[in-house]
Amino acid sequence: MVVWRVPSPVAGSIHAFKYRLALVVDGSCVLRYDNEAGKGDHKHAGDTEMPYVFTTPQALLQDFWSDVDNWEI
């Protein structure tokens, strides 16, 4: 889990944060929130990638932990 403030938005995002949060189970990433350059804000759940609407770092952490709590292993 990494969240940091950047001097200007990452390509594809409109806010000043870069982040990656991941849930790894048995060596495999099963849930990931990130905003890699060019793709903007999104999340991965298993093999599915979907947009994520970033509002604040606090909401990001809350959304991630909510998905972790609801993950069925």
CHARMM internal coordinates of N, CA and C (Angstrom, degrees):
IC EDIT
DIST 1 N 1 CA 1.4336
DIST 1 CA 1 C 1.5264
ANGL 1 N 1 CA 1 C 107.43
DIST 1 C 2 N 1.3251
ANGL 1 CA 1 C 2 N 115.45
DIHE 1 N 1 CA 1 C 2 N 120.55
DIST 2 N 2 CA 1.4586
ANGL 1 C 2 N 2 CA 121.67
DIHE 1 CA 1 C 2 N 2 CA 179.42
DIST 2 CA 2 C 1.5251
ANGL 2 N 2 CA 2 C 108.24
DIHE 1 C 2 N 2 CA 2 C -139.76
DIST 2 C 3 N 1.3244
ANGL 2 CA 2 C 3 N 116.20
DIHE 2 N 2 CA 2 C 3 N 129.63
DIST 3 N 3 CA 1.4648
ANGL 2 C 3 N 3 CA 121.84
DIHE 2 CA 2 C 3 N 3 CA 173.16
DIST 3 CA 3 C 1.5194
ANGL 3 N 3 CA 3 C 105.97
DIHE 2 C 3 N 3 CA 3 C -136.85
DIST 3 C 4 N 1.3185
ANGL 3 CA 3 C 4 N 116.88
DIHE 3 N 3 CA 3 C 4 N 125.86
DIST 4 N 4 CA 1.4492
ANGL 3 C 4 N 4 CA 117.87
DIHE 3 CA 3 C 4 N 4 CA 176.85
DIST 4 CA 4 C 1.5178
ANGL 4 N 4 CA 4 C 110.79
DIHE 3 C 4 N 4 CA 4 C -141.39
DIST 4 C 5 N 1.3385
ANGL 4 CA 4 C 5 N 114.85
DIHE 4 N 4 CA 4 C 5 N 154.10
DIST 5 N 5 CA 1.4637
ANGL 4 C 5 N 5 CA 121.65
DIHE 4 CA 4 C 5 N 5 CA 178.47
DIST 5 CA 5 C 1.5293
ANGL 5 N 5 CA 5 C 108.06
DIHE 4 C 5 N 5 CA 5 C -84.13
DIST 5 C 6 N 1.3221
ANGL 5 CA 5 C 6 N 116.39
DIHE 5 N 5 CA 5 C 6 N 135.15
DIST 6 N 6 CA 1.4582
ANGL 5 C 6 N 6 CA 121.72
DIHE 5 CA 5 C 6 N 6 CA 179.79
DIST 6 CA 6 C 1.5355
ANGL 6 N 6 CA 6 C 108.80
DIHE 5 C 6 N 6 CA 6 C -116.35
DIST 6 C 7 N 1.3341
ANGL 6 CA 6 C 7 N 117.88
DIHE 6 N 6 CA 6 C 7 N 155.24
DIST 7 N 7 CA 1.4696
ANGL 6 C 7 N 7 CA 119.90
DIHE 6 CA 6 C 7 N 7 CA -176.58
DIST 7 CA 7 C 1.5258
ANGL 7 N 7 CA 7 C 113.98
DIHE 6 C 7 N 7 CA 7 C -66.20
DIST 7 C 8 N 1.3241
ANGL 7 CA 7 C 8 N 117.06
DIHE 7 N 7 CA 7 C 8 N -26.16
DIST 8 N 8 CA 1.4614
ANGL 7 C 8 N 8 CA 120.70
DIHE 7 CA 7 C 8 N 8 CA 176.15
DIST 8 CA 8 C 1.5270
ANGL 8 N 8 CA 8 C 108.02
DIHE 7 C 8 N 8 CA 8 C -147.03
DIST 8 C 9 N 1.3307
ANGL 8 CA 8 C 9 N 116.91
DIHE 8 N 8 CA 8 C 9 N 155.36
DIST 9 N 9 CA 1.4655
ANGL 8 C 9 N 9 CA 119.45
DIHE 8 CA 8 C 9 N 9 CA -177.02
DIST 9 CA 9 C 1.5273
ANGL 9 N 9 CA 9 C 113.15
DIHE 8 C 9 N 9 CA 9 C -56.90
DIST 9 C 10 N 1.3234
ANGL 9 CA 9 C 10 N 114.99
DIHE 9 N 9 CA 9 C 10 N 145.09
DIST 10 N 10 CA 1.4604
ANGL 9 C 10 N 10 CA 122.20
DIHE 9 CA 9 C 10 N 10 CA 172.86
DIST 10 CA 10 C 1.5296
ANGL 10 N 10 CA 10 C 107.03
DIHE 9 C 10 N 10 CA 10 C -68.16
DIST 10 C 11 N 1.3264
ANGL 10 CA 10 C 11 N 117.81
DIHE 10 N 10 CA 10 C 11 N 141.07
DIST 11 N 11 CA 1.4657
ANGL 10 C 11 N 11 CA 120.74
DIHE 10 CA 10 C 11 N 11 CA 179.64
DIST 11 CA 11 C 1.5248
ANGL 11 N 11 CA 11 C 110.50
DIHE 10 C 11 N 11 CA 11 C -50.68
DIST 11 C 12 N 1.3292
ANGL 11 CA 11 C 12 N 116.04
DIHE 11 N 11 CA 11 C 12 N 125.63
DIST 12 N 12 CA 1.4586
ANGL 11 C 12 N 12 CA 121.24
DIHE 11 CA 11 C 12 N 12 CA -179.00
DIST 12 CA 12 C 1.5177
ANGL 12 N 12 CA 12 C 113.31
DIHE 11 C 12 N 12 CA 12 C 99.88
DIST 12 C 13 N 1.3341
ANGL 12 CA 12 C 13 N 117.96
DIHE 12 N 12 CA 12 C 13 N -12.08
DIST 13 N 13 CA 1.4649
ANGL 12 C 13 N 13 CA 122.52
DIHE 12 CA 12 C 13 N 13 CA 177.74
DIST 13 CA 13 C 1.5294
ANGL 13 N 13 CA 13 C 108.63
DIHE 12 C 13 N 13 CA 13 C -116.37
DIST 13 C 14 N 1.3358
ANGL 13 CA 13 C 14 N 116.44
DIHE 13 N 13 CA 13 C 14 N 160.88
DIST 14 N 14 CA 1.4666
ANGL 13 C 14 N 14 CA 119.94
DIHE 13 CA 13 C 14 N 14 CA -179.08
DIST 14 CA 14 C 1.5255
ANGL 14 N 14 CA 14 C 112.19
DIHE 13 C 14 N 14 CA 14 C -118.34
DIST 14 C 15 N 1.3215
ANGL 14 CA 14 C 15 N 118.02
DIHE 14 N 14 CA 14 C 15 N 13.08
DIST 15 N 15 CA 1.4648
ANGL 14 C 15 N 15 CA 122.47
DIHE 14 CA 14 C 15 N 15 CA -178.16
DIST 15 CA 15 C 1.5247
ANGL 15 N 15 CA 15 C 109.27
DIHE 14 C 15 N 15 CA 15 C -123.21
DIST 15 C 16 N 1.3126
ANGL 15 CA 15 C 16 N 116.41
DIHE 15 N 15 CA 15 C 16 N 168.81
DIST 16 N 16 CA 1.4686
ANGL 15 C 16 N 16 CA 121.38
DIHE 15 CA 15 C 16 N 16 CA -174.36
DIST 16 CA 16 C 1.5250
ANGL 16 N 16 CA 16 C 113.24
DIHE 15 C 16 N 16 CA 16 C -96.64
DIST 16 C 17 N 1.3301
ANGL 16 CA 16 C 17 N 116.97
DIHE 16 N 16 CA 16 C 17 N 38.77
DIST 17 N 17 CA 1.4614
ANGL 16 C 17 N 17 CA 120.87
DIHE 16 CA 16 C 17 N 17 CA 178.35
DIST 17 CA 17 C 1.5194
ANGL 17 N 17 CA 17 C 110.67
DIHE 16 C 17 N 17 CA 17 C -128.60
DIST 17 C 18 N 1.3069
ANGL 17 CA 17 C 18 N 115.69
DIHE 17 N 17 CA 17 C 18 N 142.39
DIST 18 N 18 CA 1.4685
ANGL 17 C 18 N 18 CA 123.80
DIHE 17 CA 17 C 18 N 18 CA 171.90
DIST 18 CA 18 C 1.5202
ANGL 18 N 18 CA 18 C 105.32
DIHE 17 C 18 N 18 CA 18 C -116.44
DIST 18 C 19 N 1.3201
ANGL 18 CA 18 C 19 N 118.02
DIHE 18 N 18 CA 18 C 19 N 136.54
DIST 19 N 19 CA 1.4617
ANGL 18 C 19 N 19 CA 119.01
DIHE 18 CA 18 C 19 N 19 CA -176.81
DIST 19 CA 19 C 1.5180
ANGL 19 N 19 CA 19 C 111.97
DIHE 18 C 19 N 19 CA 19 C -150.46
DIST 19 C 20 N 1.3216
ANGL 19 CA 19 C 20 N 113.56
DIHE 19 N 19 CA 19 C 20 N 157.26
DIST 20 N 20 CA 1.4672
ANGL 19 C 20 N 20 CA 122.03
DIHE 19 CA 19 C 20 N 20 CA 167.91
DIST 20 CA 20 C 1.5193
ANGL 20 N 20 CA 20 C 106.60
DIHE 19 C 20 N 20 CA 20 C -153.47
DIST 20 C 21 N 1.2999
ANGL 20 CA 20 C 21 N 115.28
DIHE 20 N 20 CA 20 C 21 N 125.33
DIST 21 N 21 CA 1.4624
ANGL 20 C 21 N 21 CA 122.65
DIHE 20 CA 20 C 21 N 21 CA 178.82
DIST 21 CA 21 C 1.5192
ANGL 21 N 21 CA 21 C 106.56
DIHE 20 C 21 N 21 CA 21 C -129.67
DIST 21 C 22 N 1.3148
ANGL 21 CA 21 C 22 N 117.25
DIHE 21 N 21 CA 21 C 22 N 132.25
DIST 22 N 22 CA 1.4639
ANGL 21 C 22 N 22 CA 119.17
DIHE 21 CA 21 C 22 N 22 CA -175.01
DIST 22 CA 22 C 1.5195
ANGL 22 N 22 CA 22 C 111.41
DIHE 21 C 22 N 22 CA 22 C -139.38
DIST 22 C 23 N 1.3142
ANGL 22 CA 22 C 23 N 115.51
DIHE 22 N 22 CA 22 C 23 N 144.09
DIST 23 N 23 CA 1.4577
ANGL 22 C 23 N 23 CA 123.88
DIHE 22 CA 22 C 23 N 23 CA 169.52
DIST 23 CA 23 C 1.5235
ANGL 23 N 23 CA 23 C 106.05
DIHE 22 C 23 N 23 CA 23 C -109.23
DIST 23 C 24 N 1.3259
ANGL 23 CA 23 C 24 N 115.58
DIHE 23 N 23 CA 23 C 24 N 118.79
DIST 24 N 24 CA 1.4591
ANGL 23 C 24 N 24 CA 121.45
DIHE 23 CA 23 C 24 N 24 CA -179.10
DIST 24 CA 24 C 1.5216
ANGL 24 N 24 CA 24 C 108.61
DIHE 23 C 24 N 24 CA 24 C -113.54
DIST 24 C 25 N 1.3162
ANGL 24 CA 24 C 25 N 116.83
DIHE 24 N 24 CA 24 C 25 N 126.39
DIST 25 N 25 CA 1.4604
ANGL 24 C 25 N 25 CA 122.86
DIHE 24 CA 24 C 25 N 25 CA -179.41
DIST 25 CA 25 C 1.5235
ANGL 25 N 25 CA 25 C 107.93
DIHE 24 C 25 N 25 CA 25 C -122.40
DIST 25 C 26 N 1.3162
ANGL 25 CA 25 C 26 N 116.41
DIHE 25 N 25 CA 25 C 26 N 124.21
DIST 26 N 26 CA 1.4740
ANGL 25 C 26 N 26 CA 121.71
DIHE 25 CA 25 C 26 N 26 CA -179.95
DIST 26 CA 26 C 1.5308
ANGL 26 N 26 CA 26 C 112.43
DIHE 25 C 26 N 26 CA 26 C 50.13
DIST 26 C 27 N 1.3383
ANGL 26 CA 26 C 27 N 116.29
DIHE 26 N 26 CA 26 C 27 N 40.87
DIST 27 N 27 CA 1.4502
ANGL 26 C 27 N 27 CA 121.42
DIHE 26 CA 26 C 27 N 27 CA 176.94
DIST 27 CA 27 C 1.5163
ANGL 27 N 27 CA 27 C 115.79
DIHE 26 C 27 N 27 CA 27 C 82.05
DIST 27 C 28 N 1.3269
ANGL 27 CA 27 C 28 N 117.82
DIHE 27 N 27 CA 27 C 28 N 0.38
DIST 28 N 28 CA 1.4660
ANGL 27 C 28 N 28 CA 121.07
DIHE 27 CA 27 C 28 N 28 CA 179.65
DIST 28 CA 28 C 1.5237
ANGL 28 N 28 CA 28 C 110.39
DIHE 27 C 28 N 28 CA 28 C -115.58
DIST 28 C 29 N 1.3260
ANGL 28 CA 28 C 29 N 116.22
DIHE 28 N 28 CA 28 C 29 N 135.80
DIST 29 N 29 CA 1.4594
ANGL 28 C 29 N 29 CA 120.96
DIHE 28 CA 28 C 29 N 29 CA 176.54
DIST 29 CA 29 C 1.5278
ANGL 29 N 29 CA 29 C 108.14
DIHE 28 C 29 N 29 CA 29 C -76.27
DIST 29 C 30 N 1.3255
ANGL 29 CA 29 C 30 N 117.17
DIHE 29 N 29 CA 29 C 30 N 117.07
DIST 30 N 30 CA 1.4604
ANGL 29 C 30 N 30 CA 121.22
DIHE 29 CA 29 C 30 N 30 CA -177.32
DIST 30 CA 30 C 1.5214
ANGL 30 N 30 CA 30 C 112.11
DIHE 29 C 30 N 30 CA 30 C -106.32
DIST 30 C 31 N 1.3522
ANGL 30 CA 30 C 31 N 116.97
DIHE 30 N 30 CA 30 C 31 N -16.33
DIST 31 N 31 CA 1.4561
ANGL 30 C 31 N 31 CA 121.80
DIHE 30 CA 30 C 31 N 31 CA 179.29
DIST 31 CA 31 C 1.5230
ANGL 31 N 31 CA 31 C 107.69
DIHE 30 C 31 N 31 CA 31 C -150.34
DIST 31 C 32 N 1.3381
ANGL 31 CA 31 C 32 N 117.05
DIHE 31 N 31 CA 31 C 32 N 130.79
DIST 32 N 32 CA 1.4588
ANGL 31 C 32 N 32 CA 119.60
DIHE 31 CA 31 C 32 N 32 CA 179.21
DIST 32 CA 32 C 1.5230
ANGL 32 N 32 CA 32 C 110.15
DIHE 31 C 32 N 32 CA 32 C -148.90
DIST 32 C 33 N 1.3065
ANGL 32 CA 32 C 33 N 115.66
DIHE 32 N 32 CA 32 C 33 N 133.33
DIST 33 N 33 CA 1.4562
ANGL 32 C 33 N 33 CA 123.16
DIHE 32 CA 32 C 33 N 33 CA 171.08
DIST 33 CA 33 C 1.5226
ANGL 33 N 33 CA 33 C 105.89
DIHE 32 C 33 N 33 CA 33 C -110.20
DIST 33 C 34 N 1.3454
ANGL 33 CA 33 C 34 N 117.47
DIHE 33 N 33 CA 33 C 34 N 131.66
DIST 34 N 34 CA 1.4491
ANGL 33 C 34 N 34 CA 119.12
DIHE 33 CA 33 C 34 N 34 CA 176.63
DIST 34 CA 34 C 1.5237
ANGL 34 N 34 CA 34 C 110.74
DIHE 33 C 34 N 34 CA 34 C -160.42
DIST 34 C 35 N 1.3145
ANGL 34 CA 34 C 35 N 114.62
DIHE 34 N 34 CA 34 C 35 N 169.70
DIST 35 N 35 CA 1.4653
ANGL 34 C 35 N 35 CA 120.52
DIHE 34 CA 34 C 35 N 35 CA 176.47
DIST 35 CA 35 C 1.5213
ANGL 35 N 35 CA 35 C 109.16
DIHE 34 C 35 N 35 CA 35 C -138.96
DIST 35 C 36 N 1.3168
ANGL 35 CA 35 C 36 N 115.15
DIHE 35 N 35 CA 35 C 36 N 64.31
DIST 36 N 36 CA 1.4594
ANGL 35 C 36 N 36 CA 119.67
DIHE 35 CA 35 C 36 N 36 CA 179.34
DIST 36 CA 36 C 1.5188
ANGL 36 N 36 CA 36 C 110.10
DIHE 35 C 36 N 36 CA 36 C -63.58
DIST 36 C 37 N 1.3273
ANGL 36 CA 36 C 37 N 115.24
DIHE 36 N 36 CA 36 C 37 N 149.48
DIST 37 N 37 CA 1.4646
ANGL 36 C 37 N 37 CA 121.30
DIHE 36 CA 36 C 37 N 37 CA -177.14
DIST 37 CA 37 C 1.5288
ANGL 37 N 37 CA 37 C 111.28
DIHE 36 C 37 N 37 CA 37 C -54.12
DIST 37 C 38 N 1.3178
ANGL 37 CA 37 C 38 N 115.31
DIHE 37 N 37 CA 37 C 38 N 131.44
DIST 38 N 38 CA 1.4626
ANGL 37 C 38 N 38 CA 121.19
DIHE 37 CA 37 C 38 N 38 CA 177.56
DIST 38 CA 38 C 1.5133
ANGL 38 N 38 CA 38 C 114.17
DIHE 37 C 38 N 38 CA 38 C 92.29
DIST 38 C 39 N 1.3295
ANGL 38 CA 38 C 39 N 118.44
DIHE 38 N 38 CA 38 C 39 N -25.07
DIST 39 N 39 CA 1.4637
ANGL 38 C 39 N 39 CA 121.05
DIHE 38 CA 38 C 39 N 39 CA -179.32
DIST 39 CA 39 C 1.5167
ANGL 39 N 39 CA 39 C 111.82
DIHE 38 C 39 N 39 CA 39 C -101.00
DIST 39 C 40 N 1.3145
ANGL 39 CA 39 C 40 N 117.55
DIHE 39 N 39 CA 39 C 40 N -23.12
DIST 40 N 40 CA 1.4591
ANGL 39 C 40 N 40 CA 120.40
DIHE 39 CA 39 C 40 N 40 CA -178.26
DIST 40 CA 40 C 1.5180
ANGL 40 N 40 CA 40 C 111.48
DIHE 39 C 40 N 40 CA 40 C 73.22
DIST 40 C 41 N 1.3111
ANGL 40 CA 40 C 41 N 115.12
DIHE 40 N 40 CA 40 C 41 N -164.00
DIST 41 N 41 CA 1.4592
ANGL 40 C 41 N 41 CA 122.21
DIHE 40 CA 40 C 41 N 41 CA -175.27
DIST 41 CA 41 C 1.5210
ANGL 41 N 41 CA 41 C 111.19
DIHE 40 C 41 N 41 CA 41 C -74.88
DIST 41 C 42 N 1.3245
ANGL 41 CA 41 C 42 N 115.66
DIHE 41 N 41 CA 41 C 42 N 127.98
DIST 42 N 42 CA 1.4655
ANGL 41 C 42 N 42 CA 120.11
DIHE 41 CA 41 C 42 N 42 CA 178.47
DIST 42 CA 42 C 1.5218
ANGL 42 N 42 CA 42 C 109.53
DIHE 41 C 42 N 42 CA 42 C -162.17
DIST 42 C 43 N 1.3263
ANGL 42 CA 42 C 43 N 114.58
DIHE 42 N 42 CA 42 C 43 N 169.75
DIST 43 N 43 CA 1.4632
ANGL 42 C 43 N 43 CA 119.43
DIHE 42 CA 42 C 43 N 43 CA 175.05
DIST 43 CA 43 C 1.5123
ANGL 43 N 43 CA 43 C 109.37
DIHE 42 C 43 N 43 CA 43 C -136.18
DIST 43 C 44 N 1.3208
ANGL 43 CA 43 C 44 N 114.10
DIHE 43 N 43 CA 43 C 44 N 156.82
DIST 44 N 44 CA 1.4626
ANGL 43 C 44 N 44 CA 122.40
DIHE 43 CA 43 C 44 N 44 CA 177.63
DIST 44 CA 44 C 1.5218
ANGL 44 N 44 CA 44 C 107.09
DIHE 43 C 44 N 44 CA 44 C -118.76
DIST 44 C 45 N 1.3076
ANGL 44 CA 44 C 45 N 116.30
DIHE 44 N 44 CA 44 C 45 N 130.86
DIST 45 N 45 CA 1.4645
ANGL 44 C 45 N 45 CA 122.05
DIHE 44 CA 44 C 45 N 45 CA 173.16
DIST 45 CA 45 C 1.5167
ANGL 45 N 45 CA 45 C 105.70
DIHE 44 C 45 N 45 CA 45 C -125.65
DIST 45 C 46 N 1.3313
ANGL 45 CA 45 C 46 N 115.23
DIHE 45 N 45 CA 45 C 46 N 105.91
DIST 46 N 46 CA 1.4620
ANGL 45 C 46 N 46 CA 118.99
DIHE 45 CA 45 C 46 N 46 CA -172.48
DIST 46 CA 46 C 1.5148
ANGL 46 N 46 CA 46 C 108.66
DIHE 45 C 46 N 46 CA 46 C 63.97
DIST 46 C 47 N 1.3324
ANGL 46 CA 46 C 47 N 116.91
DIHE 46 N 46 CA 46 C 47 N -127.63
DIST 47 N 47 CA 1.4630
ANGL 46 C 47 N 47 CA 121.64
DIHE 46 CA 46 C 47 N 47 CA 179.87
DIST 47 CA 47 C 1.5247
ANGL 47 N 47 CA 47 C 113.11
DIHE 46 C 47 N 47 CA 47 C -91.33
DIST 47 C 48 N 1.3235
ANGL 47 CA 47 C 48 N 117.50
DIHE 47 N 47 CA 47 C 48 N 2.39
DIST 48 N 48 CA 1.4588
ANGL 47 C 48 N 48 CA 121.37
DIHE 47 CA 47 C 48 N 48 CA -176.43
DIST 48 CA 48 C 1.5249
ANGL 48 N 48 CA 48 C 111.10
DIHE 47 C 48 N 48 CA 48 C -98.60
DIST 48 C 49 N 1.3177
ANGL 48 CA 48 C 49 N 116.20
DIHE 48 N 48 CA 48 C 49 N 130.30
DIST 49 N 49 CA 1.4654
ANGL 48 C 49 N 49 CA 122.44
DIHE 48 CA 48 C 49 N 49 CA 175.61
DIST 49 CA 49 C 1.5151
ANGL 49 N 49 CA 49 C 108.14
DIHE 48 C 49 N 49 CA 49 C -109.91
DIST 49 C 50 N 1.3454
ANGL 49 CA 49 C 50 N 116.69
DIHE 49 N 49 CA 49 C 50 N 134.28
DIST 50 N 50 CA 1.4571
ANGL 49 C 50 N 50 CA 120.81
DIHE 49 CA 49 C 50 N 50 CA -179.50
DIST 50 CA 50 C 1.5230
ANGL 50 N 50 CA 50 C 110.16
DIHE 49 C 50 N 50 CA 50 C -141.85
DIST 50 C 51 N 1.3290
ANGL 50 CA 50 C 51 N 117.56
DIHE 50 N 50 CA 50 C 51 N 154.77
DIST 51 N 51 CA 1.4593
ANGL 50 C 51 N 51 CA 119.94
DIHE 50 CA 50 C 51 N 51 CA 178.44
DIST 51 CA 51 C 1.5286
ANGL 51 N 51 CA 51 C 110.81
DIHE 50 C 51 N 51 CA 51 C -62.88
DIST 51 C 52 N 1.3132
ANGL 51 CA 51 C 52 N 115.71
DIHE 51 N 51 CA 51 C 52 N 152.32
DIST 52 N 52 CA 1.4642
ANGL 51 C 52 N 52 CA 122.08
DIHE 51 CA 51 C 52 N 52 CA 174.17
DIST 52 CA 52 C 1.5262
ANGL 52 N 52 CA 52 C 107.31
DIHE 51 C 52 N 52 CA 52 C -129.19
DIST 52 C 53 N 1.3136
ANGL 52 CA 52 C 53 N 117.01
DIHE 52 N 52 CA 52 C 53 N 133.46
DIST 53 N 53 CA 1.4616
ANGL 52 C 53 N 53 CA 121.42
DIHE 52 CA 52 C 53 N 53 CA 178.99
DIST 53 CA 53 C 1.5220
ANGL 53 N 53 CA 53 C 108.32
DIHE 52 C 53 N 53 CA 53 C -94.64
DIST 53 C 54 N 1.3232
ANGL 53 CA 53 C 54 N 115.96
DIHE 53 N 53 CA 53 C 54 N 104.21
DIST 54 N 54 CA 1.4627
ANGL 53 C 54 N 54 CA 121.74
DIHE 53 CA 53 C 54 N 54 CA 179.21
DIST 54 CA 54 C 1.5249
ANGL 54 N 54 CA 54 C 108.93
DIHE 53 C 54 N 54 CA 54 C -79.55
DIST 54 C 55 N 1.3544
ANGL 54 CA 54 C 55 N 115.65
DIHE 54 N 54 CA 54 C 55 N 132.24
DIST 55 N 55 CA 1.4615
ANGL 54 C 55 N 55 CA 119.83
DIHE 54 CA 54 C 55 N 55 CA 175.54
DIST 55 CA 55 C 1.5277
ANGL 55 N 55 CA 55 C 111.02
DIHE 54 C 55 N 55 CA 55 C -119.18
DIST 55 C 56 N 1.3389
ANGL 55 CA 55 C 56 N 116.77
DIHE 55 N 55 CA 55 C 56 N -51.89
DIST 56 N 56 CA 1.4644
ANGL 55 C 56 N 56 CA 121.98
DIHE 55 CA 55 C 56 N 56 CA 178.90
DIST 56 CA 56 C 1.5292
ANGL 56 N 56 CA 56 C 108.34
DIHE 55 C 56 N 56 CA 56 C -146.72
DIST 56 C 57 N 1.3340
ANGL 56 CA 56 C 57 N 117.03
DIHE 56 N 56 CA 56 C 57 N 159.13
DIST 57 N 57 CA 1.4616
ANGL 56 C 57 N 57 CA 118.37
DIHE 56 CA 56 C 57 N 57 CA 174.65
DIST 57 CA 57 C 1.5332
ANGL 57 N 57 CA 57 C 112.41
DIHE 56 C 57 N 57 CA 57 C -59.54
DIST 57 C 58 N 1.3264
ANGL 57 CA 57 C 58 N 117.20
DIHE 57 N 57 CA 57 C 58 N -36.31
DIST 58 N 58 CA 1.4621
ANGL 57 C 58 N 58 CA 120.79
DIHE 57 CA 57 C 58 N 58 CA 179.54
DIST 58 CA 58 C 1.5257
ANGL 58 N 58 CA 58 C 111.07
DIHE 57 C 58 N 58 CA 58 C -63.82
DIST 58 C 59 N 1.3341
ANGL 58 CA 58 C 59 N 116.64
DIHE 58 N 58 CA 58 C 59 N -43.43
DIST 59 N 59 CA 1.4697
ANGL 58 C 59 N 59 CA 120.39
DIHE 58 CA 58 C 59 N 59 CA 178.34
DIST 59 CA 59 C 1.5252
ANGL 59 N 59 CA 59 C 110.73
DIHE 58 C 59 N 59 CA 59 C -66.02
DIST 59 C 60 N 1.3309
ANGL 59 CA 59 C 60 N 117.23
DIHE 59 N 59 CA 59 C 60 N -37.84
DIST 60 N 60 CA 1.4635
ANGL 59 C 60 N 60 CA 121.43
DIHE 59 CA 59 C 60 N 60 CA 177.03
DIST 60 CA 60 C 1.5220
ANGL 60 N 60 CA 60 C 110.21
DIHE 59 C 60 N 60 CA 60 C -57.56
DIST 60 C 61 N 1.3216
ANGL 60 CA 60 C 61 N 116.90
DIHE 60 N 60 CA 60 C 61 N -50.48
DIST 61 N 61 CA 1.4657
ANGL 60 C 61 N 61 CA 120.49
DIHE 60 CA 60 C 61 N 61 CA 179.42
DIST 61 CA 61 C 1.5251
ANGL 61 N 61 CA 61 C 111.39
DIHE 60 C 61 N 61 CA 61 C -62.21
DIST 61 C 62 N 1.3117
ANGL 61 CA 61 C 62 N 116.97
DIHE 61 N 61 CA 61 C 62 N -41.92
DIST 62 N 62 CA 1.4649
ANGL 61 C 62 N 62 CA 120.54
DIHE 61 CA 61 C 62 N 62 CA 179.22
DIST 62 CA 62 C 1.5312
ANGL 62 N 62 CA 62 C 110.85
DIHE 61 C 62 N 62 CA 62 C -62.87
DIST 62 C 63 N 1.3367
ANGL 62 CA 62 C 63 N 117.29
DIHE 62 N 62 CA 62 C 63 N -44.14
DIST 63 N 63 CA 1.4704
ANGL 62 C 63 N 63 CA 121.01
DIHE 62 CA 62 C 63 N 63 CA 179.65
DIST 63 CA 63 C 1.5275
ANGL 63 N 63 CA 63 C 110.82
DIHE 62 C 63 N 63 CA 63 C -64.17
DIST 63 C 64 N 1.3339
ANGL 63 CA 63 C 64 N 116.33
DIHE 63 N 63 CA 63 C 64 N -43.70
DIST 64 N 64 CA 1.4601
ANGL 63 C 64 N 64 CA 120.27
DIHE 63 CA 63 C 64 N 64 CA 179.39
DIST 64 CA 64 C 1.5175
ANGL 64 N 64 CA 64 C 111.00
DIHE 63 C 64 N 64 CA 64 C -61.12
DIST 64 C 65 N 1.3456
ANGL 64 CA 64 C 65 N 117.07
DIHE 64 N 64 CA 64 C 65 N -50.91
DIST 65 N 65 CA 1.4702
ANGL 64 C 65 N 65 CA 119.50
DIHE 64 CA 64 C 65 N 65 CA -178.20
DIST 65 CA 65 C 1.5252
ANGL 65 N 65 CA 65 C 111.84
DIHE 64 C 65 N 65 CA 65 C -65.30
DIST 65 C 66 N 1.3199
ANGL 65 CA 65 C 66 N 117.68
DIHE 65 N 65 CA 65 C 66 N -30.76
DIST 66 N 66 CA 1.4650
ANGL 65 C 66 N 66 CA 120.37
DIHE 65 CA 65 C 66 N 66 CA 175.22
DIST 66 CA 66 C 1.5257
ANGL 66 N 66 CA 66 C 110.13
DIHE 65 C 66 N 66 CA 66 C -64.27
DIST 66 C 67 N 1.3352
ANGL 66 CA 66 C 67 N 117.26
DIHE 66 N 66 CA 66 C 67 N -43.85
DIST 67 N 67 CA 1.4673
ANGL 66 C 67 N 67 CA 120.53
DIHE 66 CA 66 C 67 N 67 CA 177.06
DIST 67 CA 67 C 1.5278
ANGL 67 N 67 CA 67 C 111.29
DIHE 66 C 67 N 67 CA 67 C -65.10
DIST 67 C 68 N 1.3375
ANGL 67 CA 67 C 68 N 117.32
DIHE 67 N 67 CA 67 C 68 N -38.98
DIST 68 N 68 CA 1.4632
ANGL 67 C 68 N 68 CA 120.49
DIHE 67 CA 67 C 68 N 68 CA 177.08
DIST 68 CA 68 C 1.5279
ANGL 68 N 68 CA 68 C 109.62
DIHE 67 C 68 N 68 CA 68 C -61.62
DIST 68 C 69 N 1.3287
ANGL 68 CA 68 C 69 N 117.12
DIHE 68 N 68 CA 68 C 69 N -46.19
DIST 69 N 69 CA 1.4694
ANGL 68 C 69 N 69 CA 121.06
DIHE 68 CA 68 C 69 N 69 CA -179.45
DIST 69 CA 69 C 1.5263
ANGL 69 N 69 CA 69 C 112.16
DIHE 68 C 69 N 69 CA 69 C -61.16
DIST 69 C 70 N 1.3364
ANGL 69 CA 69 C 70 N 116.38
DIHE 69 N 69 CA 69 C 70 N -30.34
DIST 70 N 70 CA 1.4628
ANGL 69 C 70 N 70 CA 120.97
DIHE 69 CA 69 C 70 N 70 CA -177.76
DIST 70 CA 70 C 1.5252
ANGL 70 N 70 CA 70 C 113.19
DIHE 69 C 70 N 70 CA 70 C -94.30
DIST 70 C 71 N 1.3365
ANGL 70 CA 70 C 71 N 117.08
DIHE 70 N 70 CA 70 C 71 N -0.85
DIST 71 N 71 CA 1.4609
ANGL 70 C 71 N 71 CA 120.72
DIHE 70 CA 70 C 71 N 71 CA -178.35
DIST 71 CA 71 C 1.5280
ANGL 71 N 71 CA 71 C 109.64
DIHE 70 C 71 N 71 CA 71 C -70.33
DIST 71 C 72 N 1.3085
ANGL 71 CA 71 C 72 N 116.70
DIHE 71 N 71 CA 71 C 72 N 134.27
DIST 72 N 72 CA 1.4646
ANGL 71 C 72 N 72 CA 121.33
DIHE 71 CA 71 C 72 N 72 CA 178.12
DIST 72 CA 72 C 1.5122
ANGL 72 N 72 CA 72 C 108.87
DIHE 71 C 72 N 72 CA 72 C -104.84
DIST 72 C 73 N 1.3063
ANGL 72 CA 72 C 73 N 115.22
DIHE 72 N 72 CA 72 C 73 N 113.60
DIST 73 N 73 CA 1.4636
ANGL 72 C 73 N 73 CA 121.08
DIHE 72 CA 72 C 73 N 73 CA -179.27
DIST 73 CA 73 C 1.5109
ANGL 73 N 73 CA 73 C 109.78
DIHE 72 C 73 N 73 CA 73 C -89.86
END
COOR INIT
IC SEED 1 N 1 CA 1 C
IC BUILD
